Amino acid sequence: MRTIDLSPLYRSFIGSDHLASLVDAASRAEKQSTYPPYNIELLGDDKYRVTMAIAGFSKDDVSIQVEENTLTITGTRKTEAESKESKERKFLHKGISERNFERKFQLGDHVKVLAADMENGLLHIDMERVIPEAKKPRQIEIGSRLLEN
């Protein structure tokens, strides 16, 4: 396992304990399976789309959840014993994987999931970074005092 020395960063970052937790989350993400394949697109300055190839899954088989800046997409198919369809099918070659999956994405601060859609075996999840007015940069005049409410 690799060890990363973050001590040089502590000199220039305030609140760097959050940075350490992000590094830890990124190292856990490296251990994820590569199934199903996905793309991450930048649609605009603060707009993103994750597209996953989930052939063989229906809307009912897929669950999308956001919790504490983590987007989790889970696909669960019926077992072969539950499915009548699988008893009637006989494969000569089976190259389309239909196994269950769970894929997690770490979302940046203020990234909100806007919509999810499924078309032609592709799941599209649209997101946008919405920075609150209080978090946006502001100019501070020298000699002025900010009043707190």
GIRABEL-V966542 format. One record per residue. PHI is phi in radians with two decimals (* if undefined). PSI is psi in whole degrees, -180 to 180 (999 if undefined). Layout:
phi=PHI psi=PSI
phi=PHI psi=PSI
//
This chain:
phi=* psi=138
phi=-1.38 psi=145
phi=-1.99 psi=131
phi=-1.95 psi=128
phi=-1.60 psi=111
phi=-1.67 psi=3
phi=-1.01 psi=-35
phi=-1.10 psi=-28
phi=-1.28 psi=-30
phi=-1.09 psi=-24
phi=-1.26 psi=-25
phi=-2.05 psi=-5
phi=-1.98 psi=135
phi=-1.77 psi=132
phi=1.36 psi=36
phi=-1.32 psi=-4
phi=-1.08 psi=-32
phi=-1.15 psi=-38
phi=-1.08 psi=-42
phi=-1.09 psi=-38
phi=-1.19 psi=-33
phi=-1.17 psi=-40
phi=-1.12 psi=-41
phi=-1.11 psi=-42
phi=-1.12 psi=-38
phi=-1.17 psi=-37
phi=-1.21 psi=-33
phi=-1.21 psi=-34
phi=-1.17 psi=-27
phi=-1.12 psi=-23
phi=-1.53 psi=1
phi=-1.25 psi=155
phi=-1.16 psi=157
phi=-1.57 psi=3
phi=-1.81 psi=138
phi=-1.42 psi=158
phi=-1.16 psi=150
phi=-2.58 psi=161
phi=-2.13 psi=150
phi=-2.13 psi=120
phi=-1.94 psi=145
phi=-1.73 psi=111
phi=-1.58 psi=-24
phi=-2.87 psi=-171
phi=-0.96 psi=-44
phi=-2.24 psi=26
phi=-2.09 psi=136
phi=-2.34 psi=158
phi=-2.47 psi=131
phi=-1.81 psi=128
phi=-2.09 psi=125
phi=-2.06 psi=138
phi=-1.54 psi=106
phi=-2.20 psi=57
phi=-1.01 psi=137
phi=1.59 psi=-8
phi=-1.77 psi=142
phi=-1.77 psi=173
phi=-1.02 psi=-35
phi=-1.23 psi=-21
phi=-1.50 psi=-11
phi=-2.00 psi=136
phi=-2.16 psi=136
phi=-2.15 psi=127
phi=-2.42 psi=141
phi=-2.08 psi=126
phi=-2.57 psi=122
phi=0.85 psi=58
phi=1.09 psi=22
phi=-2.14 psi=122
phi=-1.66 psi=122
phi=-2.06 psi=125
phi=-2.03 psi=123
phi=-2.14 psi=134
phi=-2.08 psi=123
phi=-2.26 psi=118
phi=-1.74 psi=157
phi=-1.10 psi=148
phi=-1.25 psi=161
phi=-1.07 psi=-30
phi=-1.19 psi=-32
phi=-1.40 psi=-21
phi=-1.73 psi=121
phi=-1.19 psi=-34
phi=-1.04 psi=-38
phi=-1.20 psi=-27
phi=-1.25 psi=-27
phi=-1.54 psi=-15
phi=-1.69 psi=136
phi=-2.23 psi=116
phi=-1.60 psi=137
phi=-1.57 psi=-33
phi=-2.57 psi=133
phi=-2.13 psi=100
phi=-1.87 psi=-9
phi=-1.64 psi=114
phi=-1.31 psi=132
phi=-2.17 psi=32
phi=-1.41 psi=157
phi=-1.16 psi=154
phi=-2.59 psi=161
phi=-2.49 psi=124
phi=-2.18 psi=131
phi=-2.06 psi=141
phi=-2.21 psi=133
phi=-1.45 psi=125
phi=-1.67 psi=143
phi=-1.21 psi=167
phi=-1.03 psi=137
phi=1.20 psi=17
phi=-1.57 psi=124
phi=-1.99 psi=140
phi=-1.43 psi=124
phi=-1.64 psi=-45
phi=-2.77 psi=160
phi=-2.40 psi=140
phi=-2.54 psi=152
phi=-2.24 psi=128
phi=-2.63 psi=131
phi=0.92 psi=41
phi=1.36 psi=8
phi=-2.02 psi=131
phi=-1.72 psi=125
phi=-1.95 psi=128
phi=-2.15 psi=117
phi=-1.71 psi=137
phi=-2.36 psi=160
phi=-2.58 psi=140
phi=-1.52 psi=119
phi=-2.05 psi=102
phi=-1.53 psi=123
phi=-1.09 psi=151
phi=-0.98 psi=-37
phi=-1.17 psi=-22
phi=-1.65 psi=-10
phi=-1.30 psi=150
phi=-1.09 psi=145
phi=-2.40 psi=150
phi=-1.48 psi=132
phi=-1.91 psi=121
phi=-1.35 psi=138
phi=-1.21 psi=134
phi=1.56 psi=-1
phi=-1.70 psi=159
phi=-2.10 psi=133
phi=-1.52 psi=130
phi=-1.68 psi=131
phi=-1.59 psi=141
phi=-1.48 psi=999
//
